[in-house]
Amino acid sequence: MILEEPTNFSPLYSAWLGQQVILRVAIRQCQMPMACRIVRETAIDVRVRVEPGWEMDVQKNLILGVEEVNLGKNAA
């Protein structure tokens, strides 16, 4: 079954493209933080890079929130 994506969607996560963030994701009955970098956004999901060479799609309906990671010069 092939689902077609809507042609007119409002990007919600594009403001964080390329930035290190923590996604709050709902998986079954649990909420878990996922440290990642947002790579791309479609109408249905968000493509994230968890670590170099490892990307995955996260359905938007599973994302509860986004937290920006502040990596200052003094971060260890």
N, C-alpha and C positions, 0 to 999 in steps of 0.2 A: 504494500500500500504506500503510495507516494502522496505526501501532504504538500500542497503548494503554500508558500508563504505569502502573506498579504503584501501587496506592493506599496502600500502607504502605512508605515508604522512609525511611531515616535521613539527614537532611540533614547533609552533610559540610562544606559551604562556607558555610552560612548564618551562621556566626559572623563572617564577613568582609563581610556585606552592607553596602553603602554605603562601604566602606573602600577606599582605594587599595592595591593589591597587585601583586605580580609573579607571574604564573602561569608555571610551567615546563611547556611544552607540547611533546609529541612530534609532529613532522610528518615523515612518511616515516622516514628514517634520522637525522633531525636533532632536537636539542633546542633550543628557542628560548625566551627570556624574553619575556613579553608583559605590559607595564605596562597595567593596567586597573583598573576599579572593578567589583566584583561587584554585579549588580543583582537577580538572581533565580536560584533553583535549582529544578530539577525532578529527577525520578528518573533521567533520562537525560543531561541537560546542565546547563550553567551559563551564564546570560546575563550578558555583561560589556559594560561601556561603555568603549570604547577611547579615545574623545574625545567631546566634546559632540555629540550628534546621530548618533553612530555606535555602534550596539550590534550584538553578534553572539552566537550560541550556540556554545559549545565543548563537545564531547562529553566527559563525565567520564572515559572510558577513555583520552583523550589527555592528561589533566592528570597530570603527574608530581609536582608539588608546588606549594605556595603560600608566598610570602614576603611578610610585612607590610612596607609602606613606612612608615618613620618620618619624618614631615615635621615637624621641630621649628621653633621660631620663627626659628632662625638659618639655616634651609635657604635656599639661593639658587636 
